[in-house]
Amino acid sequence: MEMVILLSIIAGVGGMGLGAAFTALMGKRSPSMGSYLLSFAGGVMTAVVCFGLVPESIELLEEAERSEMSAITISILGLVLGIGIVMLLNYIVDRVTVAGKEKLKIHSTPEEFYHSDKVDNKKLVRSGIFILIVIALHNIPEGMAIGAGGVHEFDFGMMIALMIALHNIPEGMAVAAPLIAGGISKAKVIFFTASAGASTLIGTLIGGLIGGISEVAVALSLSAAGGAMLYIVFGEIIPQSIIMTKNRTATIIALVGVLAGLFIVTLV
């Protein structure tokens, strides 16, 4: 379990911190670069869930002497559970931020998308804090995938951790950009952003504890984490990448990410 925790720290703290450092070195945010990284990471996550987490969940249930139909049903229930958890987190964030005081609408800017008010120079720090909170919450179910996968098979958990680290780089950029623009020192921004990735460790511990109960628990944890990740990809990552570029390039890169993710899964 110690090595799984180390993987979680690298994926969460390392990925977020690297993204923040990249933004600090650039001096300003590159919307196109952030969008393309988000799209690629979203595609990789989709492939890992569809060709890795879900099939692994079904296989574990069948090994636990569940019928094929029962295994598929439990995996679907896990997916729905994971989706529901992230939807609840998003609802809570919407209610406690400016977005909760208005009727929800299509977001036209990254700042609106990440649950913040229309941003001017005086509100950039507030925007960055909102983004940080949202991403920190989303890192928990991703950590569950690392924990459950790592308990089941270390190589499988390592593959998930690498995928999540890739996904966290553009998210670290999204957190750091408004904080730096708001006047906070680059060193502090990198520290705060990397700290937000520490929530991945919470999810890893939860996933590891649940996964240690039985094979059925591991399978349910994997499918639930997969559902949470799918919601993040299709509800946030892909729409956000399109908003940032306003063209189809992001979609093409996401499909390339799916192929890359499938290649990664076949190596494990």
N, C-alpha and C positions, 0 to 999 in steps of 0.2 A: 504493500500500500504506500510505502514511503516514496517509491519511484513514481507511482501514479500521482501523488501530491506534487512531486517535482515537475512532472509534465504539466500539471494544472497551472503551477506558478509561471512556467515558461510561456504557456499559451495565453494566460490572462494578463499577468503583469508585464511579461516580455513583449507580447504583441501590442498591447495598448501603449506601453512606453516607447516602443519603436515608432509607432505611428505619430506620437507626440513629438518625438525627437526629429522625425522627418519634416513635420510642419515647422518646427523651430528652425531647422537648417534652411528650409526654403524661404523663410521670412514672411511668407503669405500662403494662404491656402490655394491649392490648385484644384478647382472644381472638377475638371476633366480627369485628372489623375485619380482623385478620390472616387469618382464615379466608376472608372474602369476597374479599380481595385475592388470596389464593392461588388460590381457585377461579376467579376471573376470568382471572388470568394463565395458569392451567392450560388453560382453554378456548381462550384466544388461541394458546397454544403448540401445542395439538392441531390447530387450523385451519391454522396456518402450516406445520406439518409435512405434513399430509395434502393441503392445497391449494397449497402453495408449494414446500417442499423436495423432496418425492418427485416430483411432476410435473416440476419443473425438472430433477431428476436423470435421469428417463427421457427427457426431451426432449434433453438434452445427449448422452446415449448414442446416441440415434437420429441426431443430427446427426453423431456420430462414425462413422456408417455401421454401427451395430449393428442387428440385426433387432429388431423389437418385443419378441419373446419374450426375446431375449438382454438387452435393455435392462431389462425388468422383472425378470429373474432377478438381474442385477447389483445393481439397486436394492434388491431384497429381501435379498440378501447383505449389503449395506451396512447396512440396518436391523438385521439380526441381529447384525452386528459391533458396532454402537453399543450395542445392548441388552446384549450380552455384556460390553462394557467397563464399563458402569455397574454391572452385577451383580457384576463382579469387585471394583470399588471398594467397593461396599457390603459384600461378603464380607470384604474386608480390614479395613474399619472395624469390622465386627461382631467379628472375631477379636481385635482389639487393644483393644477396649473391654469394658465389663462385659457387654454383650449376648452376647459371644462365649463367656462362661463359663457360660451357661445355655442351655437349649433355646429356640430362637426361638419366640416366641408372639405373639399379637395384642397390639399396644401399646394401652394404655388412657389414656395421657397423652402430650402433646407431647414431654416430656422422654424418655420411654421410646422414643418413635418415632425420636428423633434420637440413638439409640445411647448414652444416658447412664443412670446408675443412678437409683433413686428419689431425688428431689431434696429436700433440706432446705436451710436457710439456709447451712450450711457447704459445700454442694456446688454451689451455684448457679454459681459461677465455673467450676468444672470442667465443668458442663453446657454453659455458654456456649462454652467452648473446644472441646468435642466437636462442638457444632453448627457452629461456625466451620470446623473442619477438614473436616467432611462437605460443607458447602456449597462450600468452596473447591475440593474435588475435583470436585464436580458442575459447577462453572463452566467447567472445562476443555473438555468436549465442547460446551458451549454456545458457547464462544469459537471452536471449530472451525467451527461453522455461520456465524459472522460472517466468519471468515477466508476460507473457501471461497466463500461467497456474495458477499462483497465483491470478491474477485479476479475472479469471473465477471462480476458486474454491481454497480456501486456502490449503485444504488438498492435492489437486492435485499438487499445486505448491510445497508443502513441500516434496512430494514424489520425484518430479523431482530434487529438491535441494539436497536431501540426495543421490540420484544416482550420481549427478554431483560431490558432495563432495568426494564420493568413487573413482570416476574417476580421480579427481585432486591429490589424494595422490601419485600415481606413477609418475604423471607428475611433481609434486614438487620434487620428487627424481631425475628425469631426469635433471631438471634445476640445482639442488644443487650440484650434484656430480662433474661436471667439474669445477665449481666455487671454491669449497672447495679444490679440487686437484690443482687448479691454485694458491692457496695461500691466497685467501680471507678468512677473519675470519668467523667462523661458525655463529656468531651472525648476521653479515652483510648479509651473504648468506640467512639465514632464513628470514630476513627482506625484501630483494630484491625479493625473491621467493614468499613470501606471498603478496607482493605488486603487482606482476604480476597477482595474482588472483583477484585483484580489478577491472580488466577489465570486469569481470562477472557482476559487478554492472552496467556498461554502457549498456550491453545487456539487463539487467533486466529493466532498465528505458525505453529503446526503446520498449521492449516487452510490458511493462505495458501501455505506451502511446498509442501504436498502438492497443493493445487489448481493451483499454477503449473506442474506437470509436464505435464499434458495435460487435455483435456476429460473423459476417462474418470476421471482422478484427482479432478477437481472434482466430478463426478457421484457418485463413491463417497464422497467426503468429506461431501457434502450429505446423502446417505441415511444414512450412519453417524451424523452429528450428529442427524439426525431420529430415528433409533432410540433414541439416548441420551436425547433429550428426551421421547420418548413414554414410555419407562420411568420417567423422573422424574415425569412427570405422573400416570400411572396407578398407579405403585408407591409414590409418596410424596405428591405435592401433593394429589390428590383424597382419598386416605384420611386425610391429615392434616387437611384442612379439615373433613371429616365428624366426625373425632374431637373437634375443637375446638368444634363447634357442636351436634353430636348431633341434627341435623335435616336436612331435605331442601333447605333454602335454599341451601346450598353447591352442591348439584348443579344447581339452577336457574341460579345465577349462573355456573357453569362453562359451561352451555349458551349463556348470553348471551355469554360470552367467545368461544365457538366462532363465533357469528354475527359478533361484532365482528372476530375474526381473519380470517374470510372476506372481510369488507368491506375490511380492510387489504390483504389479498393482491390483491384486484381493483384496488386503486389503484396497485400497483407495475407 
